Amino acid sequence: MSQRSRVLFSLRALSLLAAVILGASVSPTASAACERNEPGYLWNFDGAIAEKYPIRMTLVFSGDTLEGVYTYRSQLRDIRLRGRIDGGKTVVLDELDAAGRVTARFEGEFVTRDPKGRYGDSELACEVIVGSWGKVGSSERLSVYLGTEGATAGSLRHRYGAIGVRDDEVVHRGAARFWRAVKAGDRATVAAQVRYPTAVTLDGKVRRLTGPKDLLALYDGVFTPKFVGAILESTPRYMFVRDQGAMLGSGWVWFGADGKVTALNNF
């Protein structure tokens, strides 16, 4: 099993364990119907609109009603959602503007089999949404695929309490600054966003970095094309969180309460 597979497996296991601890209705055998009533629990989904606009979404399940937010990876701003589940399968999510007006709508269903094969041949309940998205008043509909990435306790307005954060935007701003700097190749900003001392892996050996100059000297060895690709394929918003920090993607980068990078898992 690869390192990425182990991280994904561990994340799913943590999500299930957390749900049990919180009294969530998680069954060891998935059913065809999506039935969740977890108003204090955040479920994060990754996917895309029209297969070319990556998005990340957080949903809160309260019986048949849904509340949430989503963001485009290219924009990293919150878009509020309100919706419902009908018959444990059909899902409708209205996209709201600042005044609460419906501007667009997601329509789809919780499928029992993942068309992308991420869950193998497992029977699913609430893990994958397949459907379409369109603006109000437009006949154009774009395809949507969303798969569960993980889940944590919290609320839409306060998700990073586990690391002592009062204002989630502190973490989001720091993560976005780091992510955009990696994308732009802005090495100085990347190095400045890291909390030192920190450790990285080079040629299979752990190296301790004491400041930005150390990272800049080893930058190409740390931020390899593969590592940069993994970072840029992750969305620095609505991140999984536990007591050690907020996690980007499958654990490539971790952020602290001040929005600074606390770990670079470039192995």
C-alpha atoms as a printed R data frame, in Angstrom:
    type eleno elety resid chain resno       x      y       z
1   ATOM     1    CA   MET     A     1   0.000  0.000   0.000
2   ATOM     2    CA   SER     A     2   1.423  3.415  -0.993
3   ATOM     3    CA   GLN     A     3   1.930  6.262   1.497
4   ATOM     4    CA   ARG     A     4  -0.990  8.150  -0.103
5   ATOM     5    CA   SER     A     5  -3.244  5.093   0.197
6   ATOM     6    CA   ARG     A     6  -2.297  4.667   3.852
7   ATOM     7    CA   VAL     A     7  -3.131  8.328   4.545
8   ATOM     8    CA   LEU     A     8  -6.499  8.068   2.761
9   ATOM     9    CA   PHE     A     9  -7.327  4.854   4.598
10  ATOM    10    CA   SER     A    10  -6.370  6.409   7.931
11  ATOM    11    CA   LEU     A    11  -8.479  9.486   7.207
12  ATOM    12    CA   ARG     A    12 -11.548  7.417   6.451
13  ATOM    13    CA   ALA     A    13 -10.957  5.347   9.575
14  ATOM    14    CA   LEU     A    14 -10.607  8.504  11.670
15  ATOM    15    CA   SER     A    15 -13.819  9.882  10.194
16  ATOM    16    CA   LEU     A    16 -15.753  6.732  11.079
17  ATOM    17    CA   LEU     A    17 -14.239  6.593  14.569
18  ATOM    18    CA   ALA     A    18 -15.050 10.245  15.191
19  ATOM    19    CA   ALA     A    19 -18.604  9.696  14.024
20  ATOM    20    CA   VAL     A    20 -19.021  6.819  16.474
21  ATOM    21    CA   ILE     A    21 -17.579  8.882  19.325
22  ATOM    22    CA   LEU     A    22 -19.945 11.721  18.508
23  ATOM    23    CA   GLY     A    23 -22.912  9.386  18.365
24  ATOM    24    CA   ALA     A    24 -23.329  9.648  14.597
25  ATOM    25    CA   SER     A    25 -25.423  7.079  12.810
26  ATOM    26    CA   VAL     A    26 -22.661  5.200  10.994
27  ATOM    27    CA   SER     A    27 -23.345  1.597  10.083
28  ATOM    28    CA   PRO     A    28 -20.549 -0.865   9.271
29  ATOM    29    CA   THR     A    29 -22.635 -1.909   6.273
30  ATOM    30    CA   ALA     A    30 -23.565  0.917   3.896
31  ATOM    31    CA   SER     A    31 -27.208  1.168   2.901
32  ATOM    32    CA   ALA     A    32 -28.723  2.509  -0.286
33  ATOM    33    CA   ALA     A    33 -30.271  5.486   1.511
34  ATOM    34    CA   CYS     A    34 -28.358  8.488   2.821
35  ATOM    35    CA   GLU     A    35 -29.668  8.982   6.357
36  ATOM    36    CA   ARG     A    36 -27.661 11.285   8.617
37  ATOM    37    CA   ASN     A    37 -28.644 13.555  11.457
38  ATOM    38    CA   GLU     A    38 -25.402 15.184  12.591
39  ATOM    39    CA   PRO     A    39 -25.854 18.959  13.036
40  ATOM    40    CA   GLY     A    40 -22.508 19.241  14.839
41  ATOM    41    CA   TYR     A    41 -20.494 17.415  12.226
42  ATOM    42    CA   LEU     A    42 -18.851 18.683   8.998
43  ATOM    43    CA   TRP     A    43 -18.570 16.432   5.952
44  ATOM    44    CA   ASN     A    44 -16.087 17.600   3.320
45  ATOM    45    CA   PHE     A    45 -16.406 16.699  -0.352
46  ATOM    46    CA   ASP     A    46 -13.954 17.155  -3.228
47  ATOM    47    CA   GLY     A    47 -14.896 17.147  -6.885
48  ATOM    48    CA   ALA     A    48 -15.509 19.271  -9.931
49  ATOM    49    CA   ILE     A    49 -18.107 21.008 -12.057
50  ATOM    50    CA   ALA     A    50 -17.937 20.059 -15.744
51  ATOM    51    CA   GLU     A    51 -14.825 17.992 -14.872
52  ATOM    52    CA   LYS     A    52 -12.654 21.107 -15.192
53  ATOM    53    CA   TYR     A    53 -13.627 23.430 -12.337
54  ATOM    54    CA   PRO     A    54 -12.351 21.868  -9.083
55  ATOM    55    CA   ILE     A    55 -14.540 22.610  -6.069
56  ATOM    56    CA   ARG     A    56 -14.578 21.700  -2.403
57  ATOM    57    CA   MET     A    57 -17.770 21.528  -0.371
58  ATOM    58    CA   THR     A    58 -18.733 21.140   3.268
59  ATOM    59    CA   LEU     A    59 -22.186 19.831   4.161
60  ATOM    60    CA   VAL     A    60 -23.972 19.578   7.492
61  ATOM    61    CA   PHE     A    61 -26.649 16.861   7.576
62  ATOM    62    CA   SER     A    62 -29.694 17.439   9.781
63  ATOM    63    CA   GLY     A    63 -32.125 14.713   8.780
64  ATOM    64    CA   ASP     A    64 -33.632 15.705   5.432
65  ATOM    65    CA   THR     A    65 -32.158 19.210   5.460
66  ATOM    66    CA   LEU     A    66 -28.692 20.327   4.400
67  ATOM    67    CA   GLU     A    67 -26.648 23.436   5.043
68  ATOM    68    CA   GLY     A    68 -23.218 24.094   3.663
69  ATOM    69    CA   VAL     A    69 -20.628 26.084   1.795
70  ATOM    70    CA   TYR     A    70 -18.479 25.444  -1.233
71  ATOM    71    CA   THR     A    71 -15.587 27.110  -2.998
72  ATOM    72    CA   TYR     A    72 -13.893 27.000  -6.366
73  ATOM    73    CA   ARG     A    73 -10.210 26.190  -6.015
74  ATOM    74    CA   SER     A    74  -9.484 29.046  -8.402
75  ATOM    75    CA   GLN     A    75 -11.320 31.575  -6.199
76  ATOM    76    CA   LEU     A    76 -11.127 30.339  -2.572
77  ATOM    77    CA   ARG     A    77 -14.178 32.282  -1.416
78  ATOM    78    CA   ASP     A    78 -17.238 30.966   0.402
79  ATOM    79    CA   ILE     A    79 -20.506 30.331  -1.432
80  ATOM    80    CA   ARG     A    80 -23.374 29.480   0.899
81  ATOM    81    CA   LEU     A    81 -25.643 26.483   0.299
82  ATOM    82    CA   ARG     A    82 -29.035 25.398   1.602
83  ATOM    83    CA   GLY     A    83 -30.832 22.253   0.555
84  ATOM    84    CA   ARG     A    84 -32.614 18.991   1.217
85  ATOM    85    CA   ILE     A    85 -32.526 15.256   0.657
86  ATOM    86    CA   ASP     A    86 -35.616 13.522  -0.712
87  ATOM    87    CA   GLY     A    87 -36.163  9.823  -0.189
88  ATOM    88    CA   GLY     A    88 -32.646  9.358   1.154
89  ATOM    89    CA   LYS     A    89 -31.251  9.729  -2.338
90  ATOM    90    CA   THR     A    90 -32.171 12.838  -4.337
91  ATOM    91    CA   VAL     A    91 -30.299 15.969  -3.280
92  ATOM    92    CA   VAL     A    92 -31.017 19.606  -4.124
93  ATOM    93    CA   LEU     A    93 -28.673 22.382  -3.014
94  ATOM    94    CA   ASP     A    94 -29.489 26.045  -3.609
95  ATOM    95    CA   GLU     A    95 -26.581 28.440  -3.996
96  ATOM    96    CA   LEU     A    96 -27.250 31.705  -2.147
97  ATOM    97    CA   ASP     A    97 -25.874 35.210  -2.591
98  ATOM    98    CA   ALA     A    98 -25.121 37.650   0.250
99  ATOM    99    CA   ALA     A    99 -28.796 38.665   0.419
100 ATOM   100    CA   GLY     A   100 -29.976 35.046   0.637
101 ATOM   101    CA   ARG     A   101 -31.304 34.928  -2.928
102 ATOM   102    CA   VAL     A   102 -30.990 31.686  -4.895
103 ATOM   103    CA   THR     A   103 -28.556 32.219  -7.764
104 ATOM   104    CA   ALA     A   104 -27.744 28.660  -8.834
105 ATOM   105    CA   ARG     A   105 -28.655 25.090  -7.984
106 ATOM   106    CA   PHE     A   106 -27.029 21.681  -7.612
107 ATOM   107    CA   GLU     A   107 -29.331 18.751  -8.442
108 ATOM   108    CA   GLY     A   108 -28.273 15.144  -8.157
109 ATOM   109    CA   GLU     A   109 -28.325 12.031  -6.055
110 ATOM   110    CA   PHE     A   110 -26.298 10.019  -3.599
111 ATOM   111    CA   VAL     A   111 -25.290  7.084  -5.781
112 ATOM   112    CA   THR     A   112 -24.857  3.532  -4.501
113 ATOM   113    CA   ARG     A   113 -21.817  2.906  -6.730
114 ATOM   114    CA   ASP     A   114 -18.988  5.329  -7.395
115 ATOM   115    CA   PRO     A   115 -18.650  5.950 -11.166
116 ATOM   116    CA   LYS     A   116 -14.986  6.880 -10.655
117 ATOM   117    CA   GLY     A   117 -14.211  3.694  -8.717
118 ATOM   118    CA   ARG     A   118 -12.651  5.400  -5.688
119 ATOM   119    CA   TYR     A   119 -14.592  3.085  -3.374
120 ATOM   120    CA   GLY     A   120 -14.134 -0.041  -5.429
121 ATOM   121    CA   ASP     A   121 -17.273 -2.165  -5.580
122 ATOM   122    CA   SER     A   122 -18.606 -1.005  -2.194
123 ATOM   123    CA   GLU     A   123 -22.251 -0.099  -1.814
124 ATOM   124    CA   LEU     A   124 -22.477  3.569  -0.864
125 ATOM   125    CA   ALA     A   125 -24.959  5.736   1.008
126 ATOM   126    CA   CYS     A   126 -23.797  9.358   1.542
127 ATOM   127    CA   GLU     A   127 -20.273  9.220   0.112
128 ATOM   128    CA   VAL     A   128 -20.689 10.304  -3.522
129 ATOM   129    CA   ILE     A   129 -22.947 12.878  -5.194
130 ATOM   130    CA   VAL     A   130 -23.448 12.806  -8.957
131 ATOM   131    CA   GLY     A   131 -25.611 15.360 -10.735
132 ATOM   132    CA   SER     A   132 -25.564 18.778 -12.358
133 ATOM   133    CA   TRP     A   133 -25.230 22.489 -11.618
134 ATOM   134    CA   GLY     A   134 -26.787 25.478 -13.313
135 ATOM   135    CA   LYS     A   135 -27.525 29.153 -12.791
136 ATOM   136    CA   VAL     A   136 -31.085 30.245 -12.089
137 ATOM   137    CA   GLY     A   137 -32.776 31.288 -15.316
138 ATOM   138    CA   SER     A   138 -30.350 29.388 -17.541
139 ATOM   139    CA   SER     A   139 -31.098 26.150 -19.360
140 ATOM   140    CA   GLU     A   140 -27.434 25.136 -19.352
141 ATOM   141    CA   ARG     A   141 -26.537 22.365 -16.918
142 ATOM   142    CA   LEU     A   142 -22.996 21.298 -16.109
143 ATOM   143    CA   SER     A   143 -22.042 17.897 -14.731
144 ATOM   144    CA   VAL     A   144 -21.051 17.542 -11.060
145 ATOM   145    CA   TYR     A   145 -19.125 14.860  -9.202
146 ATOM   146    CA   LEU     A   146 -18.380 15.057  -5.470
147 ATOM   147    CA   GLY     A   147 -16.719 12.436  -3.282
148 ATOM   148    CA   THR     A   148 -16.306 12.436   0.487
149 ATOM   149    CA   GLU     A   149 -12.811 13.464   1.582
150 ATOM   150    CA   GLY     A   150 -13.281 13.364   5.351
151 ATOM   151    CA   ALA     A   151 -15.220 14.767   8.269
152 ATOM   152    CA   THR     A   152 -14.690 16.491  11.601
153 ATOM   153    CA   ALA     A   153 -16.719 17.933  14.440
154 ATOM   154    CA   GLY     A   154 -17.460 21.644  14.300
155 ATOM   155    CA   SER     A   155 -19.729 24.188  12.689
156 ATOM   156    CA   LEU     A   156 -19.670 26.076   9.413
157 ATOM   157    CA   ARG     A   157 -18.650 29.218  11.295
158 ATOM   158    CA   HIS     A   158 -16.115 27.586  13.590
159 ATOM   159    CA   ARG     A   159 -14.434 24.489  12.233
160 ATOM   160    CA   TYR     A   160 -10.895 24.829  13.599
161 ATOM   161    CA   GLY     A   161 -11.653 24.910  17.316
162 ATOM   162    CA   ALA     A   162  -9.570 21.752  17.840
163 ATOM   163    CA   ILE     A   163  -6.395 23.829  17.368
164 ATOM   164    CA   GLY     A   164  -7.568 26.811  19.405
165 ATOM   165    CA   VAL     A   165  -8.713 29.004  16.510
166 ATOM   166    CA   ARG     A   166 -11.447 31.559  17.109
167 ATOM   167    CA   ASP     A   167 -11.467 33.017  13.594
168 ATOM   168    CA   ASP     A   168 -11.324 30.350  10.871
169 ATOM   169    CA   GLU     A   169 -10.241 32.939   8.325
170 ATOM   170    CA   VAL     A   170  -6.832 33.196  10.016
171 ATOM   171    CA   VAL     A   171  -6.144 29.610   8.974
172 ATOM   172    CA   HIS     A   172  -7.763 30.018   5.565
173 ATOM   173    CA   ARG     A   173  -5.795 33.183   4.757
174 ATOM   174    CA   GLY     A   174  -2.500 31.605   5.748
175 ATOM   175    CA   ALA     A   175  -3.202 28.409   3.826
176 ATOM   176    CA   ALA     A   176  -4.265 30.342   0.725
177 ATOM   177    CA   ARG     A   177  -1.179 32.551   0.900
178 ATOM   178    CA   PHE     A   178   1.077 29.500   1.037
179 ATOM   179    CA   TRP     A   179  -0.841 27.651  -1.713
180 ATOM   180    CA   ARG     A   180  -0.827 30.614  -4.081
181 ATOM   181    CA   ALA     A   181   2.858 31.217  -3.460
182 ATOM   182    CA   VAL     A   182   3.637 27.577  -4.316
183 ATOM   183    CA   LYS     A   183   1.574 27.922  -7.483
184 ATOM   184    CA   ALA     A   184   3.324 31.155  -8.480
185 ATOM   185    CA   GLY     A   185   6.790 29.862  -7.620
186 ATOM   186    CA   ASP     A   186   7.170 32.657  -5.063
187 ATOM   187    CA   ARG     A   187   9.871 30.965  -3.004
188 ATOM   188    CA   ALA     A   188  10.386 33.785  -0.529
189 ATOM   189    CA   THR     A   189   6.703 33.847   0.451
190 ATOM   190    CA   VAL     A   190   6.584 30.051   0.694
191 ATOM   191    CA   ALA     A   191   9.577 30.053   3.039
192 ATOM   192    CA   ALA     A   192   8.123 32.901   5.096
193 ATOM   193    CA   GLN     A   193   4.871 30.980   5.615
194 ATOM   194    CA   VAL     A   194   6.638 28.099   7.391
195 ATOM   195    CA   ARG     A   195   7.038 27.920  11.160
196 ATOM   196    CA   TYR     A   196  10.567 26.917  12.134
197 ATOM   197    CA   PRO     A   197  12.282 24.721  13.120
198 ATOM   198    CA   THR     A   198  10.737 22.151  10.814
199 ATOM   199    CA   ALA     A   199  11.799 18.937   9.117
200 ATOM   200    CA   VAL     A   200  11.744 17.790   5.487
201 ATOM   201    CA   THR     A   201  12.836 14.624   3.729
202 ATOM   202    CA   LEU     A   202  15.665 14.666   1.189
203 ATOM   203    CA   ASP     A   203  17.056 11.524  -0.432
204 ATOM   204    CA   GLY     A   204  15.302  9.429   2.187
205 ATOM   205    CA   LYS     A   205  16.867 11.323   5.077
206 ATOM   206    CA   VAL     A   206  15.228 13.791   7.443
207 ATOM   207    CA   ARG     A   207  16.731 17.281   7.391
208 ATOM   208    CA   ARG     A   208  16.061 19.874  10.076
209 ATOM   209    CA   LEU     A   209  15.482 23.437   8.871
210 ATOM   210    CA   THR     A   210  16.024 26.300  11.293
211 ATOM   211    CA   GLY     A   211  14.838 29.222   9.170
212 ATOM   212    CA   PRO     A   212  13.745 30.481   5.730
213 ATOM   213    CA   LYS     A   213  17.325 30.505   4.411
214 ATOM   214    CA   ASP     A   214  17.593 26.755   5.003
215 ATOM   215    CA   LEU     A   215  14.420 26.066   3.050
216 ATOM   216    CA   LEU     A   216  15.385 28.384   0.203
217 ATOM   217    CA   ALA     A   217  18.749 26.635  -0.118
218 ATOM   218    CA   LEU     A   218  17.026 23.254  -0.471
219 ATOM   219    CA   TYR     A   219  13.864 24.461  -2.208
220 ATOM   220    CA   ASP     A   220  14.095 22.396  -5.402
221 ATOM   221    CA   GLY     A   221  14.789 19.237  -3.433
222 ATOM   222    CA   VAL     A   222  11.796 19.814  -1.160
223 ATOM   223    CA   PHE     A   223   9.290 21.231  -3.636
224 ATOM   224    CA   THR     A   224   9.710 18.639  -6.352
225 ATOM   225    CA   PRO     A   225   7.251 18.635  -9.268
226 ATOM   226    CA   LYS     A   226   5.430 15.712  -7.627
227 ATOM   227    CA   PHE     A   227   5.110 17.487  -4.270
228 ATOM   228    CA   VAL     A   228   4.033 20.751  -5.896
229 ATOM   229    CA   GLY     A   229   1.464 18.850  -7.951
230 ATOM   230    CA   ALA     A   230   0.024 17.211  -4.830
231 ATOM   231    CA   ILE     A   231  -0.270 20.604  -3.112
232 ATOM   232    CA   LEU     A   232  -1.935 22.286  -6.095
233 ATOM   233    CA   GLU     A   233  -4.414 19.431  -6.498
234 ATOM   234    CA   SER     A   234  -5.600 20.126  -2.927
235 ATOM   235    CA   THR     A   235  -7.879 22.987  -1.870
236 ATOM   236    CA   PRO     A   236  -6.600 25.176   1.006
237 ATOM   237    CA   ARG     A   237 -10.039 25.720   2.498
238 ATOM   238    CA   TYR     A   238 -12.510 23.638   4.570
239 ATOM   239    CA   MET     A   239  -9.634 21.433   5.692
240 ATOM   240    CA   PHE     A   240  -9.728 18.342   7.877
241 ATOM   241    CA   VAL     A   241  -8.622 19.275  11.393
242 ATOM   242    CA   ARG     A   242  -7.411 17.509  14.491
243 ATOM   243    CA   ASP     A   243  -5.404 18.590  17.539
244 ATOM   244    CA   GLN     A   244  -2.127 18.690  15.592
245 ATOM   245    CA   GLY     A   245  -3.394 21.120  12.955
246 ATOM   246    CA   ALA     A   246  -5.388 21.630   9.769
247 ATOM   247    CA   MET     A   247  -4.456 19.230   6.982
248 ATOM   248    CA   LEU     A   248  -4.087 20.125   3.304
249 ATOM   249    CA   GLY     A   249  -5.084 17.333   0.962
250 ATOM   250    CA   SER     A   250  -3.976 13.902   2.125
251 ATOM   251    CA   GLY     A   251  -1.574 15.303   4.704
252 ATOM   252    CA   TRP     A   252   0.994 16.931   2.412
253 ATOM   253    CA   VAL     A   253   1.009 20.125   4.485
254 ATOM   254    CA   TRP     A   254  -0.259 20.950   7.993
255 ATOM   255    CA   PHE     A   255  -1.188 24.398   9.281
256 ATOM   256    CA   GLY     A   256  -1.272 25.756  12.819
257 ATOM   257    CA   ALA     A   257  -3.698 28.129  14.513
258 ATOM   258    CA   ASP     A   258  -1.809 31.134  13.118
259 ATOM   259    CA   GLY     A   259  -2.102 29.906   9.529
260 ATOM   260    CA   LYS     A   260   1.600 29.066   9.314
261 ATOM   261    CA   VAL     A   261   2.863 25.742   7.958
262 ATOM   262    CA   THR     A   262   3.808 23.377  10.783
263 ATOM   263    CA   ALA     A   263   4.761 20.322   8.688
264 ATOM   264    CA   LEU     A   264   5.884 19.629   5.120
265 ATOM   265    CA   ASN     A   265   5.401 15.947   4.293
266 ATOM   266    CA   ASN     A   266   7.295 15.998   1.022
267 ATOM   267    CA   PHE     A   267   8.220 12.304   1.167
